[in-house]
Amino acid sequence: MGYFKNYFLIILLISTNSIIVSCSSNSEPSDSVDNPEQTVRTANDVKEDFQSIDFKSGINDITLESTTTGVFWKFRVVVPTDVDLNNLPLLFNLHGGAQNIDDDLHKTTACITSPGIDGILEAYIISPNSNGELWYSQNNQIQMVALHDLATTYLPIDKSRVAITGYSDGGNGSWFFAQFYSSLFSAAIPIATSYNTISNNGIYNPFEIPLYVIHGEEDELFPLETTQSLINKSIEVGSDIQVSIAPDLDHYQVCDYMPYFKEGVNWLVSEVWQ
């Protein structure tokens, strides 16, 4: 996991308010000199575009242009029924199969996340598209931090109640953001994945926020024994990690993990956000 540090150091050099600007790599498009009429998008342009979105209760599938002309962030925002409520929680949902290029991968909220909070929690859900890259890629770190900043600035969200979840690659992403962006999230619920926090010097690093880990007993991609061993080592150095094992579930029974996620949401409400 040592290679993550390079991305982390890059992000540390960029403030939250200017992170969207970093997409342009501090340079204009190559043809800007030849075409003086071409304009470069700024962070304010992105913020204004986000503010202009007419969010409705329920599902909102959004395409937002970043500050890099022609580079778009695709994401779903599920808005609670009572949108007049202030200071609502926010759940980030990271999809699996992150390296697949599919414009609809982020539209899977009806499988686990939306039914998982139903009847328990009135919350916003933001489900971004990975754009064919793993969640810890620099581009996705920029996208995630930008979406967090936009949502918590312009939507009625309680910054102290923002959690992250994900399945498979998305679960790995939720582990990653819990480790390196603990100031943005109060908890994480990774599902069906394994994550090693060992550093280059062989030291296991504890997490600063609590995690509720869900794993299938018959997961053939990420054997339970491997995941449990890594969790135990993290707990030994001080991490607060709860484990929920789903009997008989393998890696591909994705939606069958929903009841276990619902238990994780109960944990989130009763033990983390109480």
C-alpha positions in Angstrom: 0.0 0.0 0.0 3.1 2.3 0.1 2.4 3.6 -3.4 -0.8 5.3 -2.1 1.5 7.8 -0.3 2.4 9.4 -3.6 -1.2 10.3 -4.2 -1.8 11.3 -0.7 1.2 13.7 -0.7 -0.2 15.2 -3.9 -3.6 15.9 -2.4 -2.0 17.3 0.8 -0.5 20.0 -1.3 -3.9 21.1 -2.6 -6.4 22.8 -0.4 -10.0 21.7 -0.4 -11.2 25.0 -2.0 -8.8 24.7 -4.9 -8.8 21.0 -5.5 -11.0 21.2 -8.6 -8.6 23.7 -10.2 -5.9 21.0 -10.0 -7.6 19.1 -12.7 -6.3 21.6 -15.2 -2.7 20.8 -14.2 -2.0 24.6 -14.0 -2.0 24.9 -17.7 -4.3 25.9 -20.5 -5.3 23.6 -23.3 -2.6 23.1 -25.9 -4.5 25.1 -28.5 -5.4 28.1 -26.3 -2.5 30.1 -27.8 -3.8 29.5 -31.3 -7.4 30.0 -30.2 -7.5 33.1 -27.9 -11.3 32.9 -27.7 -11.2 29.5 -25.9 -11.9 29.9 -22.3 -10.6 27.8 -19.4 -13.1 26.7 -16.8 -12.4 27.6 -13.2 -13.4 26.3 -9.9 -16.1 29.0 -9.7 -17.5 27.7 -13.0 -17.9 24.2 -11.5 -19.4 25.6 -8.3 -21.9 27.7 -10.2 -22.9 24.7 -12.3 -23.4 22.6 -9.2 -25.5 25.3 -7.6 -27.7 25.6 -10.7 -28.7 21.9 -10.5 -32.3 21.6 -9.6 -32.2 18.6 -7.2 -35.5 16.7 -6.8 -36.5 14.2 -4.2 -35.3 10.7 -5.3 -32.8 9.9 -8.0 -30.8 12.7 -9.7 -28.2 11.5 -12.3 -25.8 14.3 -12.9 -23.0 15.0 -15.4 -20.8 17.9 -14.3 -17.9 19.3 -16.3 -14.7 19.7 -14.3 -12.2 22.5 -14.8 -10.6 20.4 -17.5 -12.6 21.2 -20.6 -14.2 18.0 -21.9 -13.6 16.0 -18.7 -16.9 15.2 -16.9 -17.8 13.8 -13.5 -20.8 11.5 -13.7 -22.6 10.8 -10.4 -25.9 10.0 -8.8 -27.4 12.0 -6.0 -30.3 10.4 -4.1 -32.2 13.1 -2.3 -34.2 12.3 0.8 -38.0 12.7 0.6 -38.0 15.6 3.1 -35.6 17.9 1.4 -36.5 20.8 3.7 -34.7 19.1 6.5 -31.4 20.7 7.4 -28.1 19.1 8.5 -28.8 15.6 7.0 -26.2 12.9 6.8 -24.4 12.0 3.6 -23.3 8.6 2.4 -20.8 8.2 -0.4 -21.3 5.0 -2.4 -18.4 3.6 -4.4 -19.3 1.0 -7.1 -17.3 -2.2 -7.8 -15.6 -3.0 -11.1 -13.9 0.4 -11.0 -11.6 -0.2 -14.0 -14.5 -1.0 -16.2 -15.6 2.0 -18.5 -19.3 2.1 -18.1 -21.4 5.3 -17.9 -24.0 3.5 -15.7 -21.8 1.8 -13.1 -22.7 4.5 -10.5 -26.4 3.9 -11.0 -26.5 0.8 -8.7 -27.8 2.5 -5.6 -31.0 0.4 -5.6 -29.0 -2.8 -4.9 -27.6 -2.1 -1.4 -27.3 1.5 -0.4 -30.8 2.9 -0.9 -32.8 -0.1 0.5 -30.1 -0.4 3.2 -30.9 3.0 4.7 -34.7 2.8 4.1 -36.7 3.1 7.4 -33.5 3.9 9.4 -31.9 7.0 8.0 -32.9 10.1 6.1 -29.7 10.9 4.2 -28.3 12.0 0.9 -26.4 9.4 -1.2 -23.8 10.4 -3.6 -22.6 7.6 -6.0 -19.8 8.7 -8.3 -18.6 7.0 -11.5 -14.9 5.9 -11.4 -14.4 6.7 -15.0 -12.5 3.4 -15.5 -9.9 4.0 -12.8 -9.4 2.5 -9.4 -10.8 4.7 -6.6 -7.4 5.6 -5.2 -6.2 7.0 -8.5 -5.3 10.7 -8.5 -8.2 11.6 -10.7 -10.7 9.9 -8.4 -9.2 11.4 -5.3 -9.7 14.8 -6.9 -13.2 13.9 -7.9 -14.1 12.6 -4.5 -12.7 15.6 -2.5 -14.4 18.0 -5.0 -17.8 16.3 -4.7 -17.5 16.2 -0.9 -16.7 19.9 -0.9 -19.5 20.8 -3.3 -22.1 18.7 -1.5 -21.3 19.9 2.0 -21.1 23.5 0.9 -24.3 23.7 -1.2 -26.6 21.0 0.1 -28.1 20.9 3.6 -25.6 18.3 4.9 -24.1 17.8 8.4 -20.4 17.6 7.8 -20.0 15.6 11.0 -22.2 12.9 9.6 -20.6 11.9 6.3 -19.7 8.2 5.8 -18.4 6.2 2.9 -19.3 2.7 1.7 -18.5 0.6 -1.3 -18.5 -2.9 -2.7 -15.5 -4.9 -4.0 -13.3 -2.2 -5.7 -15.6 0.3 -4.1 -15.0 -1.4 -0.7 -11.3 -1.0 -1.2 -11.9 2.6 -2.1 -13.8 3.1 1.1 -11.0 1.6 3.1 -8.6 4.0 1.3 -10.5 7.1 1.9 -11.1 6.1 5.5 -7.3 5.8 5.9 -6.1 8.9 4.1 -9.1 11.2 4.3 -10.4 10.6 7.8 -11.1 14.4 8.2 -13.8 14.1 5.6 -15.6 11.0 6.8 -16.8 9.9 10.3 -17.1 6.2 9.4 -16.7 3.7 6.7 -18.6 0.5 5.7 -16.4 -1.5 3.3 -18.1 -4.6 1.7 -16.5 -7.7 0.1 -12.9 -6.6 -0.1 -9.5 -6.9 1.6 -7.2 -4.0 2.4 -3.7 -4.0 3.8 -2.6 -0.9 5.8 1.0 -2.0 6.2 3.6 0.7 5.4 6.9 0.4 3.7 8.7 -0.1 7.0 6.4 -3.0 8.0 4.3 -1.0 10.4 0.5 -1.4 10.5 -1.2 2.0 10.7 -4.4 2.4 12.7 -7.5 4.1 11.3 -8.7 7.3 12.9 -12.3 6.6 12.2 -14.4 3.5 13.0 -15.2 0.9 10.4 -17.9 -1.7 10.0 -16.6 -4.4 7.6 -19.0 -6.8 5.8 -17.6 -9.9 4.2 -19.0 -13.0 2.6 -18.0 -16.3 4.1 -17.6 -17.9 0.6 -16.0 -14.9 -1.1 -13.7 -16.4 -3.7 -12.0 -13.2 -4.8 -11.1 -12.0 -1.3 -11.0 -15.0 1.0 -12.4 -14.4 4.4 -9.3 -15.6 6.1 -7.2 -13.0 4.4 -9.6 -10.2 5.2 -9.9 -11.3 8.8 -6.2 -11.5 9.3 -5.6 -8.0 8.0 -8.4 -6.7 10.2 -7.0 -8.3 13.2 -3.6 -6.7 12.6 -5.2 -3.3 12.3 -7.2 -3.8 15.4 -4.0 -4.8 17.3 -2.6 -1.3 16.6 -5.7 0.5 17.7 -8.2 0.5 14.9 -11.9 0.4 15.8 -13.3 -2.2 13.4 -16.5 -4.2 13.7 -16.9 -7.3 11.5 -20.0 -8.7 10.1 -19.7 -12.1 8.3 -22.4 -13.0 5.8 -22.8 -16.8 5.9 -22.8 -18.7 2.6 -22.5 -15.5 0.5 -19.9 -15.4 -2.3 -18.4 -12.4 -4.1 -21.0 -12.2 -6.8 -24.2 -12.2 -4.7 -24.0 -8.5 -4.5 -27.5 -7.4 -3.6 -27.8 -10.2 -1.0 -25.4 -8.2 1.1 -28.1 -5.5 1.7 -29.5 -6.9 5.0 -25.9 -6.9 6.4 -25.4 -3.3 5.2 -28.7 -2.4 6.9 -27.1 -3.7 10.2 -24.1 -1.5 9.4 -26.4 1.5 9.0 -28.0 0.8 12.4 -24.4 0.7 13.9 -23.7 4.0 12.2 -26.8 5.6 13.7 -26.6 4.1 17.2 -22.9 3.9 17.9 -21.2 6.5 15.7 -23.7 9.3 15.2 -25.6 8.9 18.5 
